[in-house]
Amino acid sequence: MPAEPDCWVLLGDFSYSTGMGGHVRFIVERNTEDPALHGISSDEDKGAGLRPVAVFTEPARGPIEGRPTWKGDRMCAAIERDARGIASRRALRDCAMWPLAVS
């Protein structure tokens, strides 16, 4: 994701258990300059903070673009499914609130 943090707005988050009491939290953000562009970041709760995972468009204009460390991960399909769910629900909510939506 770009370095300009003001270009992204938080839409929601979800997490997965890694077993043995650990978990990974994923956040989904929308780009304010291109509302179809979304980013996924993760926090493994190890003190490193958020790290970029992938970017995607919603509605889909092509495949998700994952970071090399996430490509092929067995959780990729579930992460994409949940992130797209957050992005599409938020888009529907914003449309329903029009003209009051300010994202």
Rosetta constraint file for C-alpha pairs under 8 A:
AtomPair CA 1 CA 39 HARMONIC 6.69 0.50
AtomPair CA 1 CA 52 HARMONIC 6.55 0.50
AtomPair CA 1 CA 54 HARMONIC 7.92 0.50
AtomPair CA 1 CA 55 HARMONIC 7.18 0.50
AtomPair CA 4 CA 8 HARMONIC 7.95 0.50
AtomPair CA 7 CA 31 HARMONIC 5.55 0.50
AtomPair CA 7 CA 32 HARMONIC 5.22 0.50
AtomPair CA 7 CA 33 HARMONIC 6.60 0.50
AtomPair CA 8 CA 29 HARMONIC 5.85 0.50
AtomPair CA 8 CA 30 HARMONIC 5.42 0.50
AtomPair CA 8 CA 31 HARMONIC 4.54 0.50
AtomPair CA 8 CA 32 HARMONIC 5.73 0.50
AtomPair CA 9 CA 29 HARMONIC 5.27 0.50
AtomPair CA 9 CA 30 HARMONIC 5.34 0.50
AtomPair CA 9 CA 31 HARMONIC 6.55 0.50
AtomPair CA 9 CA 32 HARMONIC 6.88 0.50
AtomPair CA 9 CA 103 HARMONIC 7.48 0.50
AtomPair CA 10 CA 27 HARMONIC 7.30 0.50
AtomPair CA 10 CA 28 HARMONIC 6.17 0.50
AtomPair CA 10 CA 29 HARMONIC 4.42 0.50
AtomPair CA 10 CA 30 HARMONIC 6.61 0.50
AtomPair CA 11 CA 27 HARMONIC 7.65 0.50
AtomPair CA 11 CA 28 HARMONIC 5.58 0.50
AtomPair CA 11 CA 29 HARMONIC 5.22 0.50
AtomPair CA 11 CA 30 HARMONIC 6.73 0.50
AtomPair CA 11 CA 86 HARMONIC 6.94 0.50
AtomPair CA 11 CA 87 HARMONIC 6.93 0.50
AtomPair CA 11 CA 90 HARMONIC 6.85 0.50
AtomPair CA 12 CA 27 HARMONIC 5.90 0.50
AtomPair CA 12 CA 28 HARMONIC 5.48 0.50
AtomPair CA 12 CA 29 HARMONIC 7.25 0.50
AtomPair CA 12 CA 86 HARMONIC 6.42 0.50
AtomPair CA 13 CA 25 HARMONIC 7.00 0.50
AtomPair CA 13 CA 26 HARMONIC 5.46 0.50
AtomPair CA 13 CA 27 HARMONIC 4.21 0.50
AtomPair CA 13 CA 28 HARMONIC 5.88 0.50
AtomPair CA 13 CA 86 HARMONIC 7.87 0.50
AtomPair CA 14 CA 25 HARMONIC 5.87 0.50
AtomPair CA 14 CA 26 HARMONIC 5.40 0.50
AtomPair CA 14 CA 27 HARMONIC 6.63 0.50
AtomPair CA 14 CA 82 HARMONIC 7.59 0.50
AtomPair CA 15 CA 23 HARMONIC 6.61 0.50
AtomPair CA 15 CA 24 HARMONIC 5.43 0.50
AtomPair CA 15 CA 25 HARMONIC 4.20 0.50
AtomPair CA 15 CA 26 HARMONIC 5.77 0.50
AtomPair CA 16 CA 23 HARMONIC 5.48 0.50
AtomPair CA 16 CA 24 HARMONIC 5.43 0.50
AtomPair CA 16 CA 25 HARMONIC 6.67 0.50
AtomPair CA 17 CA 21 HARMONIC 7.20 0.50
AtomPair CA 17 CA 22 HARMONIC 5.87 0.50
AtomPair CA 17 CA 23 HARMONIC 4.18 0.50
AtomPair CA 17 CA 24 HARMONIC 6.47 0.50
AtomPair CA 18 CA 22 HARMONIC 5.11 0.50
AtomPair CA 18 CA 23 HARMONIC 4.95 0.50
AtomPair CA 18 CA 24 HARMONIC 6.88 0.50
AtomPair CA 19 CA 23 HARMONIC 7.27 0.50
AtomPair CA 22 CA 45 HARMONIC 7.96 0.50
AtomPair CA 23 CA 44 HARMONIC 6.45 0.50
AtomPair CA 23 CA 45 HARMONIC 7.23 0.50
AtomPair CA 24 CA 42 HARMONIC 6.61 0.50
AtomPair CA 24 CA 43 HARMONIC 5.75 0.50
AtomPair CA 24 CA 44 HARMONIC 4.48 0.50
AtomPair CA 24 CA 45 HARMONIC 6.76 0.50
AtomPair CA 25 CA 42 HARMONIC 5.53 0.50
AtomPair CA 25 CA 43 HARMONIC 5.18 0.50
AtomPair CA 25 CA 44 HARMONIC 6.40 0.50
AtomPair CA 25 CA 45 HARMONIC 7.77 0.50
AtomPair CA 26 CA 40 HARMONIC 6.53 0.50
AtomPair CA 26 CA 41 HARMONIC 5.57 0.50
AtomPair CA 26 CA 42 HARMONIC 4.39 0.50
AtomPair CA 26 CA 43 HARMONIC 6.48 0.50
AtomPair CA 27 CA 40 HARMONIC 5.63 0.50
AtomPair CA 27 CA 41 HARMONIC 5.38 0.50
AtomPair CA 27 CA 42 HARMONIC 6.37 0.50
AtomPair CA 27 CA 83 HARMONIC 7.99 0.50
AtomPair CA 28 CA 38 HARMONIC 6.88 0.50
AtomPair CA 28 CA 39 HARMONIC 5.73 0.50
AtomPair CA 28 CA 40 HARMONIC 4.81 0.50
AtomPair CA 28 CA 41 HARMONIC 6.82 0.50
AtomPair CA 28 CA 83 HARMONIC 6.09 0.50
AtomPair CA 28 CA 86 HARMONIC 7.26 0.50
AtomPair CA 28 CA 87 HARMONIC 7.33 0.50
AtomPair CA 29 CA 38 HARMONIC 5.47 0.50
AtomPair CA 29 CA 39 HARMONIC 5.17 0.50
AtomPair CA 29 CA 40 HARMONIC 6.56 0.50
AtomPair CA 30 CA 34 HARMONIC 7.99 0.50
AtomPair CA 30 CA 35 HARMONIC 6.04 0.50
AtomPair CA 30 CA 36 HARMONIC 7.37 0.50
AtomPair CA 30 CA 37 HARMONIC 6.03 0.50
AtomPair CA 30 CA 38 HARMONIC 4.44 0.50
AtomPair CA 30 CA 39 HARMONIC 6.44 0.50
AtomPair CA 30 CA 87 HARMONIC 7.72 0.50
AtomPair CA 31 CA 35 HARMONIC 5.37 0.50
AtomPair CA 31 CA 36 HARMONIC 7.40 0.50
AtomPair CA 31 CA 37 HARMONIC 5.51 0.50
AtomPair CA 31 CA 38 HARMONIC 5.90 0.50
AtomPair CA 31 CA 39 HARMONIC 7.66 0.50
AtomPair CA 32 CA 103 HARMONIC 7.44 0.50
AtomPair CA 36 CA 57 HARMONIC 5.08 0.50
AtomPair CA 36 CA 58 HARMONIC 5.16 0.50
AtomPair CA 36 CA 59 HARMONIC 6.61 0.50
AtomPair CA 37 CA 55 HARMONIC 7.05 0.50
AtomPair CA 37 CA 56 HARMONIC 5.91 0.50
AtomPair CA 37 CA 57 HARMONIC 4.59 0.50
AtomPair CA 37 CA 58 HARMONIC 6.69 0.50
AtomPair CA 38 CA 55 HARMONIC 5.57 0.50
AtomPair CA 38 CA 56 HARMONIC 5.32 0.50
AtomPair CA 38 CA 57 HARMONIC 5.81 0.50
AtomPair CA 38 CA 58 HARMONIC 7.19 0.50
AtomPair CA 38 CA 87 HARMONIC 7.54 0.50
AtomPair CA 39 CA 52 HARMONIC 7.59 0.50
AtomPair CA 39 CA 53 HARMONIC 7.65 0.50
AtomPair CA 39 CA 54 HARMONIC 5.88 0.50
AtomPair CA 39 CA 55 HARMONIC 4.35 0.50
AtomPair CA 39 CA 56 HARMONIC 6.42 0.50
AtomPair CA 40 CA 52 HARMONIC 6.22 0.50
AtomPair CA 40 CA 53 HARMONIC 5.39 0.50
AtomPair CA 40 CA 54 HARMONIC 5.26 0.50
AtomPair CA 40 CA 55 HARMONIC 6.17 0.50
AtomPair CA 40 CA 83 HARMONIC 7.19 0.50
AtomPair CA 41 CA 50 HARMONIC 5.84 0.50
AtomPair CA 41 CA 51 HARMONIC 5.19 0.50
AtomPair CA 41 CA 52 HARMONIC 4.27 0.50
AtomPair CA 41 CA 53 HARMONIC 4.99 0.50
AtomPair CA 41 CA 54 HARMONIC 7.10 0.50
AtomPair CA 42 CA 49 HARMONIC 7.95 0.50
AtomPair CA 42 CA 50 HARMONIC 5.21 0.50
AtomPair CA 42 CA 51 HARMONIC 5.27 0.50
AtomPair CA 42 CA 52 HARMONIC 6.46 0.50
AtomPair CA 42 CA 53 HARMONIC 6.45 0.50
AtomPair CA 43 CA 48 HARMONIC 7.36 0.50
AtomPair CA 43 CA 49 HARMONIC 5.50 0.50
AtomPair CA 43 CA 50 HARMONIC 4.68 0.50
AtomPair CA 43 CA 51 HARMONIC 6.45 0.50
AtomPair CA 44 CA 48 HARMONIC 7.70 0.50
AtomPair CA 44 CA 49 HARMONIC 7.62 0.50
AtomPair CA 44 CA 50 HARMONIC 7.98 0.50
AtomPair CA 45 CA 49 HARMONIC 7.24 0.50
AtomPair CA 52 CA 67 HARMONIC 7.25 0.50
AtomPair CA 53 CA 66 HARMONIC 5.86 0.50
AtomPair CA 53 CA 67 HARMONIC 5.47 0.50
AtomPair CA 53 CA 70 HARMONIC 6.60 0.50
AtomPair CA 54 CA 64 HARMONIC 6.76 0.50
AtomPair CA 54 CA 65 HARMONIC 5.38 0.50
AtomPair CA 54 CA 66 HARMONIC 4.05 0.50
AtomPair CA 54 CA 67 HARMONIC 5.73 0.50
AtomPair CA 55 CA 64 HARMONIC 6.06 0.50
AtomPair CA 55 CA 65 HARMONIC 5.35 0.50
AtomPair CA 55 CA 66 HARMONIC 6.55 0.50
AtomPair CA 56 CA 60 HARMONIC 7.18 0.50
AtomPair CA 56 CA 62 HARMONIC 7.78 0.50
AtomPair CA 56 CA 63 HARMONIC 7.07 0.50
AtomPair CA 56 CA 64 HARMONIC 4.69 0.50
AtomPair CA 56 CA 65 HARMONIC 6.24 0.50
AtomPair CA 57 CA 61 HARMONIC 5.96 0.50
AtomPair CA 57 CA 62 HARMONIC 7.29 0.50
AtomPair CA 57 CA 64 HARMONIC 7.48 0.50
AtomPair CA 58 CA 84 HARMONIC 6.88 0.50
AtomPair CA 58 CA 87 HARMONIC 6.71 0.50
AtomPair CA 58 CA 88 HARMONIC 6.75 0.50
AtomPair CA 59 CA 88 HARMONIC 7.59 0.50
AtomPair CA 64 CA 80 HARMONIC 7.69 0.50
AtomPair CA 66 CA 70 HARMONIC 6.07 0.50
AtomPair CA 66 CA 71 HARMONIC 5.83 0.50
AtomPair CA 67 CA 71 HARMONIC 6.41 0.50
AtomPair CA 69 CA 73 HARMONIC 7.96 0.50
AtomPair CA 70 CA 76 HARMONIC 7.10 0.50
AtomPair CA 71 CA 76 HARMONIC 7.33 0.50
AtomPair CA 72 CA 76 HARMONIC 6.92 0.50
AtomPair CA 75 CA 79 HARMONIC 6.06 0.50
AtomPair CA 76 CA 80 HARMONIC 6.05 0.50
AtomPair CA 77 CA 81 HARMONIC 6.10 0.50
AtomPair CA 78 CA 82 HARMONIC 6.16 0.50
AtomPair CA 79 CA 83 HARMONIC 6.03 0.50
AtomPair CA 80 CA 84 HARMONIC 5.96 0.50
AtomPair CA 81 CA 85 HARMONIC 6.14 0.50
AtomPair CA 82 CA 86 HARMONIC 6.39 0.50
AtomPair CA 83 CA 87 HARMONIC 6.25 0.50
AtomPair CA 84 CA 88 HARMONIC 5.93 0.50
AtomPair CA 85 CA 89 HARMONIC 6.02 0.50
AtomPair CA 86 CA 90 HARMONIC 6.08 0.50
AtomPair CA 87 CA 91 HARMONIC 6.19 0.50
AtomPair CA 88 CA 92 HARMONIC 6.21 0.50
AtomPair CA 89 CA 93 HARMONIC 6.17 0.50
AtomPair CA 90 CA 94 HARMONIC 6.08 0.50
AtomPair CA 91 CA 95 HARMONIC 6.24 0.50
AtomPair CA 92 CA 96 HARMONIC 6.21 0.50
AtomPair CA 93 CA 97 HARMONIC 6.32 0.50
AtomPair CA 94 CA 98 HARMONIC 6.39 0.50
AtomPair CA 94 CA 101 HARMONIC 5.36 0.50
AtomPair CA 94 CA 102 HARMONIC 7.92 0.50
AtomPair CA 94 CA 103 HARMONIC 7.73 0.50
AtomPair CA 95 CA 101 HARMONIC 7.29 0.50
AtomPair CA 97 CA 101 HARMONIC 5.34 0.50
